[in-house]
């Protein structure tokens, strides 16, 4: 069983930055893929960005050029650096981890972009 604990969310003005973190613990297997998803009120959960254990990344068009995903395998920690935030980035952001046997989700952290 993998536990994922997110942190770093909060209220930020448009154009501002936030850095989300997600610490993974309890995994018996290597975590192959980690990622960030988000869900805005009334909308489906959507991909923000993912990163493989080797460091290859993929991100949604809405995140390209503004968000950077990274991971520290030694610390079992995932990061999402978000710059130039927009009101439409407001959502609950969820950490995701995929091992060889199962997928796991964190509880989510709220990001609100508002003036």
TORKOL-491360 format. One record per residue: residue in three letters; residue number from 1; y, x, z of N, C-alpha, C in turn. Coordinates in Angstrom, 1 decimal, m for minus. Last residue first. Example, Ala and Ser with C-alpha at 12.3 -4.5 7.8 and 13.67 -1.06 7.14 Angstrom:
<tivos>
{marti SER selo 2 nv m2.2 nu 12.8 nw 7.1 cav m1.1 cau 13.7 caw 7.1 cv 0.0 cu 12.9 cw 7.9} .
{marti ALA selo 1 nv m5.7 nu 13.2 nw 7.8 cav m4.5 cau 12.3 caw 7.8 cv m3.3 cu 13.2 cw 7.8} .
</tivos>
This chain:
<tivos>
{marti UNK selo 115 nv 37.0 nu m7.7 nw m7.6 cav 38.3 cau m7.3 caw m7.1 cv 38.8 cu m8.2 cw m6.0} .
{marti UNK selo 114 nv 33.5 nu m6.8 nw m7.7 cav 34.6 cau m7.8 caw m7.6 cv 35.9 cu m7.2 cw m7.1} .
{marti UNK selo 113 nv 30.3 nu m6.6 nw m7.7 cav 31.4 cau m5.9 caw m8.3 cv 32.5 cu m7.0 cw m8.5} .
{marti UNK selo 112 nv 27.7 nu m6.0 nw m5.5 cav 28.7 cau m7.0 caw m5.9 cv 29.9 cu m6.2 cw m6.5} .
{marti UNK selo 111 nv 24.3 nu m5.7 nw m5.0 cav 25.5 cau m5.0 caw m5.6 cv 26.4 cu m6.1 cw m6.1} .
{marti UNK selo 110 nv 21.8 nu m5.7 nw m2.5 cav 22.9 cau m6.5 caw m3.2 cv 24.0 cu m5.6 cw m3.7} .
{marti UNK selo 109 nv 18.5 nu m4.7 nw m3.0 cav 19.8 cau m4.4 caw m2.4 cv 20.9 cu m5.1 cw m3.2} .
{marti UNK selo 108 nv 15.0 nu m5.3 nw m2.3 cav 16.3 cau m5.5 caw m3.0 cv 17.5 cu m5.1 cw m2.2} .
{marti UNK selo 107 nv 12.5 nu m4.8 nw m1.4 cav 13.1 cau m6.0 caw m1.0 cv 14.4 cu m6.3 cw m1.7} .
{marti UNK selo 106 nv 10.5 nu m3.4 nw m4.1 cav 11.2 cau m3.3 caw m2.8 cv 11.8 cu m4.7 cw m2.6} .
{marti UNK selo 105 nv 7.2 nu m3.7 nw m5.4 cav 8.6 cau m4.0 caw m5.5 cv 9.2 cu m3.8 cw m4.1} .
{marti UNK selo 104 nv 4.5 nu m2.2 nw m7.3 cav 5.1 cau m2.6 caw m6.1 cv 6.6 cu m2.8 cw m6.3} .
{marti UNK selo 103 nv 1.3 nu m2.3 nw m8.9 cav 2.7 cau m2.2 caw m9.0 cv 3.4 cu m2.8 cw m7.7} .
{marti UNK selo 102 nv m1.8 nu m0.3 nw m8.9 cav m0.9 cau m1.5 caw m8.6 cv 0.5 cu m1.2 cw m8.8} .
{marti UNK selo 101 nv m3.2 nu 1.9 nw m9.8 cav m3.9 cau 0.7 caw m9.4 cv m3.1 cu m0.5 cw m9.1} .
{marti UNK selo 100 nv m1.6 nu 4.1 nw m10.4 cav m2.8 cau 3.8 caw m11.3 cv m3.5 cu 2.5 cw m11.0} .
{marti UNK selo 99 nv 1.7 nu 2.7 nw m9.7 cav 0.6 cau 3.7 caw m9.6 cv m0.5 cu 3.3 cw m10.5} .
{marti UNK selo 98 nv 5.0 nu 2.1 nw m9.9 cav 3.7 cau 1.8 caw m10.6 cv 2.8 cu 3.0 cw m10.4} .
{marti UNK selo 97 nv 7.8 nu 0.5 nw m8.4 cav 6.9 cau 1.6 caw m8.5 cv 5.5 cu 1.2 cw m9.0} .
{marti UNK selo 96 nv 11.2 nu m0.4 nw m8.1 cav 9.8 cau m0.7 caw m8.7 cv 9.0 cu 0.6 cw m8.7} .
{marti UNK selo 95 nv 13.9 nu m2.0 nw m6.5 cav 13.1 cau m0.8 caw m6.8 cv 11.7 cu m1.2 cw m7.2} .
{marti UNK selo 94 nv 16.4 nu m4.2 nw m7.5 cav 15.1 cau m4.0 caw m7.0 cv 14.5 cu m2.7 cw m7.4} .
{marti UNK selo 93 nv 19.5 nu m5.6 nw m6.8 cav 18.8 cau m4.5 caw m7.5 cv 17.5 cu m4.2 cw m6.8} .
{marti UNK selo 92 nv 21.2 nu m8.6 nw m7.4 cav 20.3 cau m7.9 caw m6.5 cv 19.5 cu m6.9 cw m7.3} .
{marti UNK selo 91 nv 24.4 nu m8.2 nw m8.9 cav 23.0 cau m8.7 caw m8.9 cv 22.4 cu m8.1 cw m7.7} .
{marti UNK selo 90 nv 26.9 nu m7.4 nw m11.2 cav 26.6 cau m8.1 caw m9.9 cv 25.2 cu m8.7 cw m9.9} .
{marti UNK selo 89 nv 27.7 nu m6.7 nw m13.6 cav 26.6 cau m5.9 caw m13.0 cv 26.2 cu m6.4 cw m11.6} .
{marti UNK selo 88 nv 29.8 nu m8.2 nw m14.3 cav 28.5 cau m8.6 caw m14.8 cv 27.4 cu m7.8 cw m14.3} .
{marti UNK selo 87 nv 32.0 nu m6.6 nw m13.4 cav 31.6 cau m7.8 caw m12.6 cv 30.2 cu m8.3 cw m13.0} .
{marti UNK selo 86 nv 31.0 nu m3.2 nw m13.7 cav 31.6 cau m4.4 caw m14.2 cv 31.2 cu m5.6 cw m13.4} .
{marti UNK selo 85 nv 31.4 nu 0.3 nw m13.1 cav 30.8 cau m0.9 caw m12.8 cv 31.7 cu m2.1 cw m13.3} .
{marti UNK selo 84 nv 31.5 nu 3.1 nw m13.7 cav 32.2 cau 2.1 caw m14.5 cv 31.6 cu 0.7 cw m14.3} .
{marti UNK selo 83 nv 28.1 nu 4.0 nw m12.6 cav 29.6 cau 4.3 caw m12.8 cv 30.2 cu 3.2 cw m13.7} .
{marti UNK selo 82 nv 25.5 nu 4.6 nw m10.6 cav 26.1 cau 3.6 caw m11.4 cv 27.6 cu 3.8 cw m11.4} .
{marti UNK selo 81 nv 22.5 nu 6.2 nw m10.2 cav 24.0 cau 6.4 caw m10.2 cv 24.6 cu 5.4 cw m11.1} .
{marti UNK selo 80 nv 19.7 nu 5.7 nw m8.5 cav 20.4 cau 5.1 caw m9.7 cv 21.9 cu 5.3 cw m9.4} .
{marti UNK selo 79 nv 16.7 nu 7.3 nw m7.5 cav 18.1 cau 7.1 caw m7.5 cv 18.6 cu 6.4 cw m8.7} .
{marti UNK selo 78 nv 13.9 nu 7.6 nw m5.4 cav 14.4 cau 7.2 caw m6.7 cv 15.9 cu 7.0 cw m6.5} .
{marti UNK selo 77 nv 11.7 nu 9.8 nw m3.8 cav 12.9 cau 9.1 caw m3.8 cv 13.4 cu 8.9 cw m5.2} .
{marti UNK selo 76 nv 9.8 nu 11.7 nw m2.8 cav 9.4 cau 10.3 caw m3.1 cv 10.6 cu 9.4 cw m3.2} .
{marti UNK selo 75 nv 10.5 nu 14.3 nw m2.6 cav 11.0 cau 13.4 caw m1.5 cv 10.6 cu 11.9 cw m1.7} .
{marti UNK selo 74 nv 9.4 nu 15.3 nw m4.8 cav 9.1 cau 15.9 caw m3.5 cv 9.5 cu 15.0 cw m2.4} .
{marti UNK selo 73 nv 10.5 nu 13.8 nw m6.9 cav 9.1 cau 13.6 caw m6.5 cv 8.8 cu 14.2 cw m5.2} .
{marti UNK selo 72 nv 13.3 nu 12.2 nw m7.3 cav 12.9 cau 13.5 caw m6.6 cv 11.5 cu 13.3 cw m6.1} .
{marti UNK selo 71 nv 14.8 nu 10.8 nw m10.2 cav 13.8 cau 10.8 caw m9.1 cv 13.6 cu 12.2 cw m8.5} .
{marti UNK selo 70 nv 17.3 nu 8.8 nw m11.8 cav 16.6 cau 10.1 caw m11.5 cv 15.7 cu 9.9 cw m10.3} .
{marti UNK selo 69 nv 19.5 nu 7.2 nw m14.1 cav 18.3 cau 7.1 caw m13.2 cv 17.7 cu 8.5 cw m13.0} .
{marti UNK selo 68 nv 22.7 nu 6.3 nw m14.5 cav 21.8 cau 7.4 caw m14.6 cv 20.7 cu 7.2 cw m13.6} .
{marti UNK selo 67 nv 25.0 nu 4.2 nw m16.3 cav 24.0 cau 4.3 caw m15.2 cv 23.1 cu 5.5 cw m15.5} .
{marti UNK selo 66 nv 26.5 nu 4.4 nw m18.7 cav 27.2 cau 4.2 caw m17.4 cv 26.2 cu 4.4 cw m16.2} .
{marti UNK selo 65 nv 25.0 nu 5.0 nw m20.9 cav 26.3 cau 5.5 caw m20.8 cv 27.1 cu 5.3 cw m19.5} .
{marti UNK selo 64 nv 23.2 nu 2.0 nw m20.5 cav 23.3 cau 3.3 caw m21.2 cv 24.8 cu 3.7 cw m21.2} .
{marti UNK selo 63 nv 23.0 nu m0.5 nw m19.6 cav 23.1 cau 0.6 caw m18.6 cv 23.4 cu 1.9 cw m19.3} .
{marti UNK selo 62 nv 22.6 nu m2.3 nw m21.6 cav 23.8 cau m2.5 caw m20.7 cv 24.0 cu m1.4 cw m19.8} .
{marti UNK selo 61 nv 20.2 nu m1.5 nw m22.7 cav 21.5 cau m1.2 caw m23.4 cv 22.7 cu m1.3 cw m22.5} .
{marti UNK selo 60 nv 18.1 nu 0.0 nw m20.2 cav 18.6 cau m1.1 caw m20.9 cv 20.0 cu m0.8 cw m21.6} .
{marti UNK selo 59 nv 16.3 nu 3.1 nw m20.5 cav 17.2 cau 2.2 caw m19.9 cv 17.7 cu 1.1 cw m20.8} .
{marti UNK selo 58 nv 14.1 nu 5.6 nw m19.6 cav 14.4 cau 4.6 caw m20.6 cv 15.3 cu 3.6 cw m19.8} .
{marti UNK selo 57 nv 13.0 nu 9.1 nw m19.3 cav 13.7 cau 7.9 caw m18.9 cv 13.9 cu 6.9 cw m20.0} .
{marti UNK selo 56 nv 10.9 nu 11.5 nw m17.9 cav 11.4 cau 10.8 caw m19.1 cv 11.9 cu 9.4 cw m18.6} .
{marti UNK selo 55 nv 9.9 nu 12.8 nw m15.6 cav 11.3 cau 12.8 caw m15.8 cv 11.8 cu 12.1 cw m17.1} .
{marti UNK selo 54 nv 7.3 nu 12.6 nw m14.9 cav 7.7 cau 13.8 caw m15.6 cv 9.2 cu 13.9 cw m15.9} .
{marti UNK selo 53 nv 7.1 nu 10.1 nw m13.9 cav 6.9 cau 11.2 caw m13.0 cv 7.4 cu 12.5 cw m13.6} .
{marti UNK selo 52 nv 9.7 nu 8.2 nw m15.6 cav 8.3 cau 8.7 caw m15.4 cv 8.2 cu 9.8 cw m14.4} .
{marti UNK selo 51 nv 11.9 nu 5.6 nw m15.0 cav 11.7 cau 7.1 caw m15.1 cv 10.3 cu 7.4 cw m14.8} .
{marti UNK selo 50 nv 14.0 nu 3.0 nw m16.1 cav 12.8 cau 3.5 caw m15.5 cv 12.7 cu 5.0 cw m15.8} .
{marti UNK selo 49 nv 16.6 nu 0.4 nw m15.6 cav 16.1 cau 1.7 caw m16.1 cv 14.8 cu 2.1 cw m15.4} .
{marti UNK selo 48 nv 16.7 nu m2.4 nw m15.6 cav 17.9 cau m1.6 caw m15.7 cv 17.5 cu m0.3 cw m16.3} .
{marti UNK selo 47 nv 15.1 nu m5.5 nw m16.6 cav 15.0 cau m4.0 caw m16.5 cv 16.4 cu m3.4 cw m16.5} .
{marti UNK selo 46 nv 15.7 nu m8.5 nw m14.7 cav 15.7 cau m7.7 caw m16.0 cv 15.6 cu m6.2 cw m15.7} .
{marti UNK selo 45 nv 14.9 nu m11.7 nw m13.7 cav 14.9 cau m10.3 caw m13.4 cv 14.8 cu m9.5 cw m14.6} .
{marti UNK selo 44 nv 17.0 nu m14.4 nw m14.9 cav 15.7 cau m13.7 caw m14.7 cv 15.9 cu m12.3 cw m14.3} .
{marti UNK selo 43 nv 19.6 nu m16.1 nw m13.1 cav 19.0 cau m15.4 caw m14.3 cv 17.7 cu m14.8 cw m13.9} .
{marti UNK selo 42 nv 20.8 nu m17.2 nw m10.9 cav 20.5 cau m18.1 caw m12.0 cv 19.9 cu m17.4 cw m13.2} .
{marti UNK selo 41 nv 22.3 nu m14.2 nw m10.0 cav 22.1 cau m15.6 caw m9.7 cv 21.8 cu m16.5 cw m10.9} .
{marti UNK selo 40 nv 20.5 nu m11.4 nw m11.3 cav 21.7 cau m12.1 caw m11.0 cv 21.4 cu m13.5 cw m10.7} .
{marti UNK selo 39 nv 18.5 nu m8.8 nw m10.7 cav 18.4 cau m10.2 caw m10.9 cv 19.7 cu m10.8 cw m10.4} .
{marti UNK selo 38 nv 17.1 nu m5.7 nw m11.9 cav 18.1 cau m6.5 caw m11.2 cv 18.0 cu m8.0 cw m11.6} .
{marti UNK selo 37 nv 15.2 nu m2.7 nw m11.4 cav 15.4 cau m4.0 caw m12.1 cv 16.5 cu m4.7 cw m11.3} .
{marti UNK selo 36 nv 14.3 nu 0.7 nw m11.7 cav 15.3 cau m0.3 caw m11.2 cv 15.3 cu m1.5 cw m12.1} .
{marti UNK selo 35 nv 11.3 nu 2.6 nw m11.2 cav 12.4 cau 2.0 caw m11.9 cv 13.3 cu 1.1 cw m11.1} .
{marti UNK selo 34 nv 8.7 nu 4.9 nw m11.8 cav 9.6 cau 4.2 caw m10.9 cv 10.8 cu 3.7 cw m11.7} .
{marti UNK selo 33 nv 5.4 nu 5.7 nw m12.5 cav 6.7 cau 5.2 caw m13.0 cv 7.4 cu 4.6 cw m11.9} .
{marti UNK selo 32 nv 3.4 nu 6.9 nw m10.9 cav 3.6 cau 7.3 caw m12.2 cv 5.0 cu 6.9 cw m12.8} .
{marti UNK selo 31 nv 2.7 nu 8.1 nw m7.9 cav 3.6 cau 7.1 caw m8.5 cv 4.0 cu 7.5 cw m9.9} .
{marti UNK selo 30 nv m0.6 nu 8.9 nw m6.9 cav 0.7 cau 9.3 caw m7.5 cv 1.4 cu 8.1 cw m8.1} .
{marti UNK selo 29 nv m1.9 nu 7.2 nw m4.1 cav m1.9 cau 7.6 caw m5.5 cv m0.6 cu 8.1 cw m6.0} .
{marti UNK selo 28 nv m1.3 nu 6.2 nw m1.7 cav m2.5 cau 7.1 caw m1.8 cv m2.6 cu 7.7 cw m3.2} .
{marti UNK selo 27 nv 1.9 nu 5.7 nw m0.3 cav 1.0 cau 5.7 caw m1.5 cv m0.1 cu 6.7 cw m1.4} .
{marti UNK selo 26 nv 3.7 nu 5.7 nw 1.8 cav 2.4 cau 5.1 caw 2.0 cv 1.5 cu 5.1 cw 0.8} .
{marti UNK selo 25 nv 7.0 nu 5.2 nw 0.3 cav 6.1 cau 5.8 caw 1.3 cv 4.7 cu 5.0 cw 1.3} .
{marti UNK selo 24 nv 10.0 nu 5.8 nw m1.3 cav 8.7 cau 5.3 caw m1.4 cv 7.8 cu 6.0 cw m0.3} .
{marti UNK selo 23 nv 13.4 nu 4.9 nw m1.3 cav 12.4 cau 5.8 caw m0.7 cv 11.0 cu 5.1 cw m0.7} .
{marti UNK selo 22 nv 16.0 nu 4.7 nw m3.3 cav 14.8 cau 4.0 caw m3.0 cv 13.8 cu 5.0 cw m2.5} .
{marti UNK selo 21 nv 19.6 nu 4.2 nw m3.7 cav 18.4 cau 5.1 caw m3.4 cv 17.2 cu 4.2 cw m3.1} .
{marti UNK selo 20 nv 22.5 nu 4.0 nw m5.7 cav 21.4 cau 3.4 caw m5.1 cv 20.3 cu 4.4 cw m4.8} .
{marti UNK selo 19 nv 25.8 nu 4.5 nw m5.7 cav 24.6 cau 5.2 caw m5.9 cv 23.5 cu 4.5 cw m5.1} .
{marti UNK selo 18 nv 28.6 nu 3.3 nw m7.5 cav 27.7 cau 3.2 caw m6.4 cv 26.5 cu 4.0 cw m6.8} .
{marti UNK selo 17 nv 32.1 nu 3.1 nw m8.6 cav 30.7 cau 3.6 caw m8.6 cv 29.9 cu 3.4 cw m7.4} .
{marti UNK selo 16 nv 34.5 nu 1.0 nw m10.4 cav 34.0 cau 1.9 caw m9.3 cv 32.6 cu 2.3 cw m9.5} .
{marti UNK selo 15 nv 35.1 nu m0.9 nw m12.2 cav 35.4 cau 0.5 caw m12.6 cv 34.9 cu 1.5 cw m11.5} .
{marti UNK selo 14 nv 35.8 nu m3.4 nw m9.8 cav 35.5 cau m3.0 caw m11.2 cv 36.0 cu m1.6 cw m11.5} .
{marti UNK selo 13 nv 34.9 nu m2.4 nw m6.4 cav 35.8 cau m2.9 caw m7.4 cv 35.4 cu m2.6 cw m8.8} .
{marti UNK selo 12 nv 32.0 nu m3.3 nw m4.5 cav 32.8 cau m2.3 caw m5.2 cv 33.7 cu m3.0 cw m6.2} .
{marti UNK selo 11 nv 29.8 nu m3.8 nw m1.9 cav 30.9 cau m4.4 caw m2.7 cv 31.8 cu m3.2 cw m3.2} .
{marti UNK selo 10 nv 26.3 nu m2.7 nw m2.1 cav 27.6 cau m3.0 caw m1.5 cv 28.6 cu m3.7 cw m2.4} .
{marti UNK selo 9 nv 23.6 nu m0.3 nw m1.8 cav 24.3 cau m1.4 caw m2.4 cv 25.6 cu m1.7 cw m1.6} .
{marti UNK selo 8 nv 22.1 nu 1.6 nw m0.4 cav 23.3 cau 2.0 caw m1.2 cv 24.0 cu 0.9 cw m1.9} .
{marti UNK selo 7 nv 18.5 nu 1.3 nw m0.6 cav 19.8 cau 1.4 caw 0.1 cv 20.9 cu 1.8 cw m0.9} .
{marti UNK selo 6 nv 15.1 nu 0.2 nw m0.4 cav 16.3 cau 0.5 caw m1.1 cv 17.5 cu 0.6 cw m0.2} .
{marti UNK selo 5 nv 11.9 nu 1.1 nw 0.1 cav 13.1 cau 0.7 caw 0.8 cv 14.3 cu 1.2 cw 0.1} .
{marti UNK selo 4 nv 8.6 nu 0.3 nw m0.4 cav 9.8 cau 0.8 caw m1.1 cv 11.0 cu 0.2 cw m0.3} .
{marti UNK selo 3 nv 5.3 nu 1.2 nw 0.3 cav 6.5 cau 0.5 caw 0.8 cv 7.7 cu 1.2 cw 0.1} .
{marti UNK selo 2 nv 2.1 nu 0.6 nw m0.9 cav 3.4 cau 1.4 caw m1.1 cv 4.5 cu 0.6 cw m0.5} .
{marti UNK selo 1 nv m1.2 nu 0.8 nw 0.0 cav 0.0 cau 0.0 caw 0.0 cv 1.2 cu 0.9 cw 0.0} .
</tivos>
